[in-house]
Structures are given as C-alpha cells and as structure tokens.
Amino acid sequence: MNDRQKDGEAESWLHPSRRDFLTRAGLFAGGMALMGVPGFRPQLAAAAITDTRTYAAATSALELDGQFIDFLKSAEGGFPKAEVILEPTGPNQFVKKHIGQPKYQDIAIQCDPFLPKPLFDWIAATLNMSYMRKSGAIIATDFNRTEQSRLQFNNASISEIGIPACDAASKDVGLLTVKFTPEFTTPLAGKGSVLPVVGARQRAWLSSNFRLTIPGLDCSKVSKIEALTIKQTIVQSAVGQMREYQKEPGKLEFPNLVISLAEASAGTFYAWFQDMVIKGNAGDNNEKAGTLEFLDPTMKGSLLTIYFNHLGIFGFTPEPANADTIKRVKVEMYCEQITLTPVKI
C-alpha cells in the first residue's frame, strides 16, 4: 500500500461519506443490542462478580475476653508502628536504616454512661485499685453490622477514664472516654459475621441531666461541673526472651472537682472555705463526700453514679459577670478517690 492509499483511508475515516456513516451507526446499534442478550457478556459479568467495593464503616464494637460486649460511639488507636533505627554513616556515605522494636498506641473508646457490665466491672476494678488486664478486640463493621476488620489487643490495662463535663444550659450528648494500654496488638481481617444487638438501647445522656449532692452544702444552684480525667500510669518492663514489653498498672491520679454555681446560693461553700483555708481546719474530719448522678430524661432515674471520697475545698473565686448575667463563683475541691456505681436499668 503506497502513501497515497494510506492518506485516502485516513481521510475516509476522519470524514466518512453518508453511506459509511450509516454503516457504522448500524454496526454500533447492533453491537449494543447484542450486549443486552443474556450470556453474551461473560467477561463483564465475571468482572462484576469479582469487583470488591469499599465500605463506609458504620460503627465500632468491643469484644472482651472472647465475649461480644456492645457497639461503641467511637474507637481509635492501637495499631502497631515500628521504630526506624539509623546506623552511623558507612563508607558509602548514606545512612543505613532498619526496623526496630514495634510500639503500640493506646486504644481510646467512647461510650454512653450506661455501661455494659463487663466494661463497667473493668473500670470499677481499676478505680478500686483491684487491677485487671483484659484481652479482646475492636471490631469495625459496615451499616449492616457485618464485621469487616478487627484489631486484636492483648493484656491491656486501663490508663485513663474521662468523665464528661456537666452543663445545665447545654443540650449536648455526654460520653465517657476510656483509654487502655495493650502489651501488643494484631490487625486482622474481619470474620464476615453479623454482630448481635445487645439489649435495648437507651436514649443518649444529655450533659444537662445531672445532680450533685454533697451533704452539708447547698448544691441546688450548681450550673456547671468541669470534665474529670482519671489517669493511671503504666509501667513497662523489658523481658529478655520477649520482643514486646510487659506492662503493669502503676500510680492512680484523681482530678480536682471544679464546679460553678450562683453566688447567691454559695454561702455554705464559702463557710467551708473559711473554715478549711482561712482558719486552717484542714483535717480529715473537715473533708466531705459527694455524689454526681447522670440522670435519665425524666430527671428521676440515675444512669450512673460517681462517688467522691475525701473532698477538700481549696478555691473560691468569683467569676466575671455583667449586668445581664447571674453572678457566679467557681469552687475547687481536691478529691482523694473516685468510684462508680452501675447503671440502673
């Protein structure tokens, strides 16, 4: 075929005659019709079957000691990450690198205050210094509660318990935060099973639904309570024949109880402040105990009760105010121990 013939064919394809155009249109329409015939598209059907679609994670769930506990509001962390070790520069003038010992992040979960019993027992034992180490998994599911992946964790100790703030003017949902430190974790593929629904779900707890009680003090006008974070140090010990560190719970640290209330009803708190701080009567006999209750929507039933032991006042400070706001004071109290009582369902 000479160059003139090739140029002619190219011109014919780019600028077809009316006859060529109709021929091509007919062939295209016939091809599309054949594509609709069952069994004519085996390759396309096979591709559709093997297509693996991504999924949007609907929620996370918690498993402890082989027992499915419940779905969580959120879960994060826990994945292993290796340390990169840099060696001194050699004769080739570039830094030699290799993988060191893996480290494992803390796992943080958020959940409603009405805790499932196995999780409550773990938290309560930690606060009572009867330490437990737990193994389990954080399970990621799709919107049909089908397990997609799991993060297996081993010999975990609770390292932090976060109690949400209370605010009488807020309509926000309050969630507990629990962090735990595993000795090691293993990411795994999901089993593909559908996770069960455990019990009847309660309505979310609102941070405005609370009641503070301290015998001998007027708490009826308390409008805010700052968030409380209880921390436990985790001590790690290297074991010669093991690659991972052995981890044990250490010191437990309790936060201060900080509240805000109307100045007009703060007289009993001021009298306590005068006695303990100004007059110096700061012995155990002047310390107090108290309770913080998370209330259900009726404001009558208690979902969770937090006990404060050995409260001592050390701060009484007027808060900034103007002509359009109620004058309030901030009261600060130390606390030697915090414990919990379970949900009433």
Number of C-alpha atoms within 10 A of each C-alpha: 5 6 7 8 10 11 10 10 12 11 11 12 11 8 11 14 11 8 8 13 12 12 11 12 11 12 11 12 11 11 11 11 10 13 13 10 9 8 10 11 13 10 9 10 12 10 11 10 8 8 9 8 5 6 10 9 16 12 17 22 22 21 21 19 14 10 11 18 20 20 24 16 14 14 22 14 14 23 18 16 13 12 12 12 12 12 11 10 11 9 7 7 8 10 12 12 12 10 11 12 13 15 17 19 17 22 22 19 22 18 19 20 22 22 18 16 12 16 16 17 16 18 23 19 16 22 22 13 13 10 17 17 19 19 18 22 24 24 27 23 25 16 11 11 21 19 21 18 20 22 20 20 25 18 19 23 27 27 23 22 22 16 18 18 16 24 20 16 11 12 12 13 14 21 22 17 20 21 22 23 27 27 22 24 23 14 15 13 12 15 12 12 11 13 16 12 12 11 8 7 8 11 11 16 21 20 22 22 23 25 20 20 16 14 11 11 17 16 20 13 16 24 19 20 22 15 15 16 17 18 19 21 16 17 12 14 11 11 10 8 6 8 11 17 18 15 19 19 20 16 11 17 16 18 16 19 18 17 21 23 24 19 19 11 17 22 13 13 21 19 13 21 23 16 15 18 16 12 10 10 15 16 9 10 8 14 18 18 16 17 18 19 20 27 21 19 15 8 13 12 14 22 22 20 21 17 15 21 17 17 21 24 25 17 16 19 13 14 14 10 11 7 6 6 8 14 15 21 24 19 21 19 19 19 21 13 18 19 16 20 15 18 17 11 9
